[in-house]
């Protein structure tokens, strides 16, 4: 099958509005290109129309190669709706390419995931959970598992742990969920006596009630009273809560300077 294109605008840009187009920038003299090419052709055949493959010889299409900043080949770019939505350089193994495609290709599940994420950001927690449950009934998307785990971790800690089991640490939200599970393992009723006990108990109770500002206030106060209390539990919990909320959360931005000041 000939995957070479005749017209870039028609065969790739316009076609990508109908289905994703995987573009292989290659050259006949490139050894890795000759290795990768057959792998991509095999995967394109197996895709059965979910996406299509197009090949661009960079020697014959230098202007296009320059337009897309091709400096090393083979270079692979995935176009969807006229835009590049993913790319890699080099002759990756077939298994890695399949994994990459699985995370980047548009799907109905990923469309719903965007809606679920928006609902979560807007405080429509039940709506977000419902959408995520619907996704996971039909498609195993790592980001959906992670977001659902984040939304239910306080009430269904064990299920949240199972949801993120096996997920890569680079999956958004996974690290924060793991941090929260660690915090929740601290039992407020079993804390040892010490100058930091009362404020640490208050912090843990606030966390269980999703009262993030009160929790951070209490954690910072615990650090001020007794930084070393329970093996620096307040410091660790504060960092964990920042990771759970996210780097750009308003409370993270507000309390990080106060946290740093309390430490020194």
Buried (B, 14 or more C-beta within 10 A) or exposed (E): EEBEBEEBEEBBBEBBEEBBBBBBBBBEEBEBBBBBBEBBBEBBEEBEEEBBBBBBBBEEBEEBBEEBEBEEBBBBBBBBEEEEBBBBBEBBEEEEBEEBBEEBBBBEBBEBBEBBBEBBEEEBEEBBBEBBEBBBEEBEBBBBBBBBBBBBBBEBBEEBBEBBEEBEEEBEBBBBBBBBBEBBEBEBEEBEEBBBBBBBBBBBBBBBEEBBEBBBBBBBBBBBBBBEBBEBBBBBBBBBBBBBBBEEBEBBEEBBEBBEEBEE
